[in-house]
Structure formats: structure tokens, C-alpha cells
Amino acid sequence: MGKTRSAGARGKAPGAPAGARGCRARPSANPFEVKVNRQKFQVLGRKTRHDVGLPGVSRARALQKRTQTLLKEYKERDKSNVFRDKRFGEYNSNISPEEKMVKRFALEQQRQHEKKSIYNLNEDEELTHYGQSLADIEKHNDIVDSDSDAEDRGVLSAELTAAHFGGGGGPLHKKTSQQQGEEGQQPKSRKELIEELIARSRQEKRERQAQREDALELTEKLDQDWKEIQTLLARKTPKSESRGGKEKPKPDAYDMMVRELSFEMKAPPSNRMKTEEELAQEERERRARQEAERLRRMLGKEEDEHIKRPKHMSADDLSDGFVLDKDDRRLLSYKDGKMNVEEEPSGEASSSESEGEEGKGSSEGDPEESDGPDGPSGLESDVQSKDGSERTQEEQRPNPGERSTADDREAARAELPYMFAAPESYEELKSLLSGRSMEEQLLVVERIQKCNHPSLAVGNKAKLEKLFGFLLEYVGDLATSDPPDLGGINKLVVQLYNLCQMFPEAASSAMKFVLRDAMHDMEGMVETTSRAAFPGLDVLIYLKIAGMLFPTSDFRHPVVTPALLCLSQLLTKCPIQSLQDVVKGLFVCCVFLDYVSLSQRFIPELINFLVGILYIAAPNRQSQGYTLVHPFRALGKNSELLLVSDEEATTTWHRRSLPLQWAGRLKAQTETEANHTRLSCLAVCLALVQRCVTVYGALPSFHDIVQPLRALLMEHLAARSCPPELQELSRSILTEMEKQPKHYRPLVCEKSKPVPLKLFTPRLVKVLEFGKKQGCTKEEQERKRLIHKHKREFKGAVREIRKDNQFLARMQLSEIMERDAERKRKVKQLFNSLATQEGEWKALKRKKFKK
């Protein structure tokens, strides 16, 4: 029933036009259209709003609010000026008019005195009345005295008024009439009266000026008399009395220090420190100049003439031989009172000088020419002939200047160039370094780095990154040469370190490539022969260099970690078959200890290898307290490789370090030399054991780790077949092992999880809400509530924005409709006026035609 509504109930007739519908008044509210919000039950403390409402009420309120706000902003969108009433309290109904006036007056006074009397604290507020101060009015300075003659003060005189403004029967006419009656003369004209008035005013002005001058003269005279009297009255106190009254305080230490610091000379500012790019650029420019100088000397070119070099002058030189090149003096004369400087052309001056010199020569040569054949002229011919023979001999001899130039050329050719281009391949680098001493090779590498610094050009970085790989390959060639140049490798490590610091990523990639290649070769050998041999000296040196270039104490490192794995593989998969293998294995143990010296990481492969070396050197092996593992064997061909049974070799042996060249190639040795080598290997092994005791002494399981080493050392001491020096070293190692603290673990029961008892208490699970939000925590519920609230507010904002846009669209459409209607009205009015004019014109034309 509520859905079926009749036309009469709505207040509209079905056939009524639209205009009639809009003009009819709205009837009373239909009870079926009233919206009632009913509650199922009452909730205490909840306020209900809009329990009953008519349809369209909220819509009308929203339309009214948009009309007051949005429509107003839309109409004022292109207006920049806004009228604002800034009067205090004008629209505040809570303030009384008296309070408004008081507050406005206070603000006005504050605005006036804000800048004028901001620092004047004792100035009172000045009240005014019609521009006059109330304080001056209260003094009554302008009270008019009835007895005084100043009644007409401030009022124009009658004569002046009559003279300037005219008038009827005023005082001036009365006076003239009286004078005419008394004197019987004719009255004066207006012009005469004005002239008399002007003459009288000038006379009064002169009198006032004379009075002022007399007053000034009297004042000056009085001042002079007062000065004369003042000198008699003045009394000066003596300096002793004035000083005795107040003593000048002496400055303390702090004031003296402050004054000294104020007068102390300040240090001049120093130049700023140059950046790495600027230093590289300066180094390149310096080397370019040196290279240009070397090329000039090699080609034998002379120095530039325009470059002036200082000549050496002795301290006792008095400059007696100083001669001017030419006479620059000019003749000075005066002509007609003006100075005239005569300039001689250079050609004439030079010709005159040459003529003078020739004249002198001829005059000096006259007596010689006058001599006979026995005179000096005859001797002169002989001297000339001798001089000619000497000149031919001197021409045949080399000139000492030319000889020094040739020596300079040879020295320049032998000198290293100062500029080198970065090599693009290993062959180029090898060609640059081959045939040179190690110092020159280091100098060449250093100059390549300086001339191709990354800050000088874009592609220099890639060139230097390649140089690191080339240097690594060159180090490998030096290690595999016969004999290996270990000193040169040691010096090249510095250049490798510098390049590694500049390009760590490229250096790590190059080192990993070298190690990967070595491991690949070893794995291939293991797959084919089930065993691998120790690598060459180049791989061992690469492993040593990796520990010097990269940090070995990191838990994981892209270069050091693979190197550690490679070292462990060498100690476990490479069997000992000769003394050369023993030397290589001991070198690997030294590198291993260098790697773990800081991190104190336990390496079981290292301990196992040292146990094996001590085992193959022990004379009486009891195999108690230790077990041999691969690559060592208890029985076999090489189980007694380091055993020395010759007492003569034992007595003649002297301890020395093992040369690393033996790892590359071991020369043929006699039996005694071989025994000495075995004893040296045993000494190095004992030194490594002592170092292991130092590194791993702080570990809790240290005594368990060194138990095999302790047992083998006891066997060596019991046999007494080793030299006394090695026996003493073994005793010191055992003593250090015993000195290390023992870390015992207390006995504890095995930890096991207790079995819980059976409980019959029900498990309570707090259910916060039912439905979709069941099982959520409080934070999750708060998050979902905020998400829901945000979604609801977002939808409401979008809905309001859409309604605002529709409202503005309706307003714009209504404006367009109004403008169109106005335009149509004006067009229609113009057409009507034109039609009227056309009718009148036709009517007038018709009348003329009839006539």
C-alpha cells in the first residue's frame, strides 16, 4: 500500500503541463512519505537524531549550503579584490559598544607609539582635545586679562581690514570723515591710505630690527664680561691631589694575556689541499714536460732562444765589462720655446759607427804598413800560414761541444721515457718490461699508472683494470722462470696492492679467475689419476699474494674464502712423494697460518699435515695417541722420507731457513746435503707447531687438538736422534703446551624436555567478535576498523565531490541559458525595431509616391 501512490496524493494531475506542476504550491506532507527511524530497543546513553524526517529536507539543506559556500566561491573565482572589515569587534555581539571603543582607542595609541616611544619607559600618555594637549589647556596660559591692552590680540585691525577688504561705514570712513571735518581738508584717496599703511609697517619693522640688534650686542658684551670674571673664579686642583684621590688599578694577568693575544701576529692563510684528480693532472703535466725535454735532448735540438736563462755571476763580479748594445741617448733641443727631440735612424747610426771603427783601424794600421819587409808585416804572413795549418788540424779533431751533444743524445736515448701508454695486451706489457732491470720495470709500471690515472680520461679506468691482470700474469712468468725472480715479485706486490686499492672489484675478479683455473687443473688431475700433485710455484705465490691484498679475517670473502678452500684441498689431496713436495706443503702451511692469525680459525687440515711431517721424521713410531689420515700412510715407500740415520750429517747440520726456490726446482744433492735438507724441513715443521700453539692456545679444546703433536714430540725426544738444537726446540714446544690453561667443562645431566602432567582444566580461548572478524587480534581489528572507516569516508568524499560537480554544472547551464535568453531577447528587440523602421520607411516612401 505504501508503494502505490495516487496522483492526487502526490498533488499532481496526470495531464497537467510541466509549467502548471512547477507553479502549484506544495501540499501538506503525505504520511506515506514520512521516514521514521525506529529502534528495536532502547540503549542507555545513546543519542538518536533524525528519528522522523520528510523526504527532500536533507537535500534542500545541502542545496542551501552549497549555494552559500560553493556558489559564492564560483562567482568570485575571477575576483582578486576582497572587502574586509578590520574594525575591532564589529561583528562580535558579545562585546559592548563601550568595550569596543576602549579597545579601539588602545589599539590606535599602541599603533602610534609603537615606533616612536619604543625605548621611552617613563613617558606618560598624552591626551588631546581638538589637536591641543589637555596638559597645556589646564595651565591656563591664554587667559585674557581685562586690564591688559591685548584685547584685540589675534584680531585684524580695522584699518587693515578696511584697506584690504573695503566695506561700508567702517572705522576707516569714520576716521576720514572726522579728519575732514576737523582739518577742513579733502579726504585721502584709497591709494594714499594704503601707501601710508605700508610706510608705517616698514617703520615698525625697522624699529623691531634695531631693538633685536641692540639686544644681541648687549648679550655679547655680557658674555665677554662673564668670561673675564670666570677666569678669576676658576680654581684648578693640582695633579698630585687628583691622583691621590683615585689610584689607577693595575691590570691583572688575564687582561695582560688578552692584550697580548690581540696584538699577536696572525698566521697567514695556507693554500687548500689539492684533490686526487688535481694531483694526478699535475703529475701528468710534469711527466709530459720531462718527456718533451728528453726527446729534445735525444734529437740534439737546442733550447729555445726566447727562453732567458740566468747567467752565473761571481760574488766578486763588479760588472766592469758591462757595455751597452747601442746608444739610446737622444739629442734634446728647444725651438720656439718648445722641446724638440731629434731621432736618428738606426741605419745611419750603425753606418756612422762602422765608419768610425774603420777610421780607427786605418789610423792604427798606418805605422805597420809603413814598415819594410823586415817589419811586422813579414812576420804576419808566417803567422797566418801557421794559423792555417793549425785550423786544418782543429777541423779534423772533434769539437768538445759536439762531443758533449753526442753524449747527451746517447744518454737521452738510454733514459726511460716519462710517458707510457697503457698496454692493451700482455704481450705489450712484456715488451715494455723485457730487457730492463727490476728498478726500471717498477718505474715503468709506476709511470703507466701516473700517466693513465682514471681522473684524466674516461677509458683509463678500464685500461688500469686490465693492467692488474697483466701484472698477475707477469708475476706468474717470473715465478716459473729458472731461477725464479722472487725479489722482483716482492717489489711488484706494491704495485699490485696500489691497483687493488683503486679497483677492488676488478682485482678480485682477476684473482678469482687465477685460483679457479688452478683448482680446475687439480680437479682434472684427480679425476684422471685419483691423486693430484702439488702445483707449481706460481700458484703458491698467487695464494700468498691473495692474503696480502685482501682481508683474511672476514667471515666470508669473495677471494679469501676460495683461497682457503684451495689451500685445504692442497693439504688433503696432494700426497708427499719427494722433498720438493715437503717444501711446498710447509709453504702452504705458512700461508695457512698467515690467513688465520687474526681470526684464529681452527684448520684441521693444517694440524693433520704437521702430524704427518713429524711422523715421517720419527725414528721409533709407536702409533699411540694419534692416527694418520690421507695423504699420509703409516707404511709405504715415503713413510720414512724425512728420517735421518747418519750421525755425521746430524752433527754438521746448522739451522737455516728453506729457500723458496726449492719449491720450484730442487737441484741434485749429495746424501749429506739431502740429510741437511730433511733436518731443515723438520726444523721448519717444529717452528710451525710452535706458532700453532701460540695461535690456538686460547681455544677451549686446545689440549685435545695438540694431543697427536704432543705424542710425536715425545717420541722425537725419546729417540735422541735429532740435533740438540731441534731437541731443545721440541722441549720448549712441550713446555708451552703445558703452560696453556685447561678449560674443563662441568658435568651436567642430559637436557630432556619434561613430560607434562595431564590436566582437566578446559582451555579458554577469547573470542573477540563473531563473523568475518573472528580470530583476529586487537591490533588487527583496529587496523580493519580504520580501513573500513577510510573506505567509508572515501566513498562519502567522492559522492560529495560528484554532487558538487553536478551543482556547478547546473549553475553553469543556468548561466548559459540566461545569457542565451538575454541574447534572444535583444535580437528580437532589434528585429522589432528594424521592422518598425522598415514600415515607417515604406509608409514615407508611399506618401512621396502618391504626391
Steps between C-alpha positions, in 0.01 A plus 500: 500500500791728574640448150182576306443871509224684319552808293280696733705394797809644336318824426537474119244440235596243240431727206625821645777676311850543639457871560187438698676244714783740582269787589271307734567528873626191681218332693528376855734211573380163390508256795625228268809707414602569859812305593506358851816351653381256759721324751449141602603572857617794704871542572602706799726793420438492123369817340274449201466760225262530205245264645232647273570685180342606171648401166706771339575694819862396513526561128366853542747567783789374289385719209477800730847436641652465152325821394657687793849360462578334168290733284649804673854374430404423140368854443811657659748272319636779275498778759822592673380787723308418816346748739589416857374684802790511744328704768549341835193317631271624223327164458545377855174532688651389830691830543320817607543824301695662789747213508538523122583871520752449783672217319510692173648803674766282664592342165527843338731628775708188479533539122606864535758449773630166376803648323533844660515414870614139488796576730340782703388332822402806711288688246136534600216486259411841355132578455382755245188699430454646152870462434605680822659328797277484807804568718560835324134596526498432874790745551269794396778680320261680261272662762407849385553770759240774502756761602746421224508663161500172314126490443535513125783241486436254225246729334570695179512872544218707360733704286654192341162343444360817346809550287512152357138387498318832467160536668235750577488731790783350684759649726711613208219715355412631838853607562535668164177689546612620841837608364324684216275681742782592733764601250272625234699319235398262228488130592791277389456255229523124549844482337642759738363322799658173391837670443489650849415160644793339321741772612381464861547120497852538355593748769379267774701216343816714502442590862462133598820411309692778678375375839608144415850618397538699821399194702758283320777755563415517867498118522841469338643764731356322801657169384842662467474653849396162640801329346735753655341446841493119461881484469525662842250260656647179347733292723684197366593216732865386478581170335639353819166555678301362206724196480494446872125476502473201261772253417503341158447125538775276370404257223483139612651199320183430301485856358867488409451168323200635306701803386792280396269279300340800330840631389636158406575446132244286329605212280449553127246273330648192339415360163228240485587135460477374146270220401615168361392603149701824517809317626469245218466779243809679635698176497399435140599853394835467678574170328396646164751783545771253598422283197514801267834601652634145456390487135662837436826382648481171309451681169780749581283809470608825660295673763263774401674833459212700641534320834736710706714305742686672784875531446738409773658800667769486760457670834812710425376611160496882476336510155806668349438351159150639474452652152181639356382336179421834343488867592137583574572860597314764302590859425283751684445852365250780533341676207259792536470423873402135442703188569622320186641147514709398198492133410765349275416201287664177607660450159683832512616441853635157415674635187659783695620255762645271233669795330649610830634152568651479149665838545649386826626183341663681212663751729633222718621298200703777340827444685486127430450552128791745487747236625730321263516133417684431823225663704201343666322454165746229400447316827126529456505288185689225680253510785210478257649194331548331837145591598367341183673169573376503860142566381507201266618282791227638729235436236612138485473469883148468652360808667452457878153663473399255230641214706288603804191529276554147373540376857176674597322332212620157605404569860154618391451187289604278790270688741153364568210690339284697740174430317371146444173389345303232682561157341201340333637144522744299705746490211519880498573508872765231465666691215512812720657316795727252326873582488479746792615477858248454779527865610427614145207257476351642819552852366325408174199355685482804725511740205229302321276548805580871529453576130171307479331610820119448492437871559688601182286320242186291480655172379797498739314305765447201272864516389633490855261217589651299215848594623435318830430175316805547279721555808363183660589306188846657496550399865415142402761511223762630744415215740530232233827634359830325576603618752182671632537873555352517851651843572326652199171335602535646848540851352212461252262417787501870595371597155239224517387628839462856368291380206292280731420799721391700195294223334404236760228337287723453195784371720275245671368381164853455363619314813193273503561416135859394577394286800213346306736402222742334748220309674358386168838352402530321834147356481567374149814326621311340790232370264754340266765366741302498832772715651646844441848644523593824666464793256786710376660791677282751312176367658659504846609860453150592379357358825755700700420822310124450552554506876703820471254688279166407661383482865536148643304552825156533334251222564430480127695664221465455123877442458636380837235232554577322167871536579449324835315219327781471247761479780302232682468299177876518449570363849248214473520384136869542412716210629860546616736328254823704519682763697370760255142404598596539867631853433182591313277357772686691772465820295123436474490457880678834544245669271217329692625638831532848349135479396366395844737696725240772567177302491653197689291270288575132566631314193503119549682447168793704633533294819467177301779600260738595783427168673585319177831687460600417856402137443716451189795652693457290820744208544303279745130528423268348756169632354356585842278805539473591133365367169629578153253603230535563129732604333743331745540128547642307794680255272629552152773636280500853642413419860862576609572786261638737766672241717873574552721214617842648421659637816761697305228695317331563834813646653591716198150647448435866577152642518396723212183595317379307199546697177176533305686425178502132607122499454551577132790266423725307740854450374683167520648454848738264670392278786631741761328800335175302479523418873559868574192584295294245698614648828419853374150381405459351850615828657245698293230250603584546870491881456152467346388282792623764742308764307184286511534479878510881512200544266271226639606520867180681603261240354304294755591172327867587452639202691286260299619662175873478577489150653640334179775765479592448866532122451727537195717758673547260793611231255756738343641583843514134603692396186768771541593468135440868422754777543509667842353819359187319380470311828510829690233640268280193563535540879404869478191408295393240757553752778279755325232236449498421870484868593179555308197506735269201497134571449299223665129477444290419810299178496134571441204274450362453157236755427163344423159655467284424805182307440202715592232370737150439377271791583124507489465880503326610180691722264342842472526681169390861497267569208503870440239524221296268290461487126770606257718656772517191717841391621671837444719672753422842640753672273361323195146600593607861544672486162190356330281761672722781370499348152120479506470856630740627233304321230172646625645852524653464156169399347326788676763747375467369144121528523518858629749596229269351238204695639708820507592448135134442410401814690763707320394350168141603568611851594707528183212372292263750660747782424525386140121482471465849648760640261330330206157629605639851541665479161176377339307779667742764375501349150121493497490861619743599223293318240185677627669841485627426150156384389347819642758713319441307182121556526542868563737527204258321275213722613704815440602374160140420414394857594767648281393278214138612532603861492 
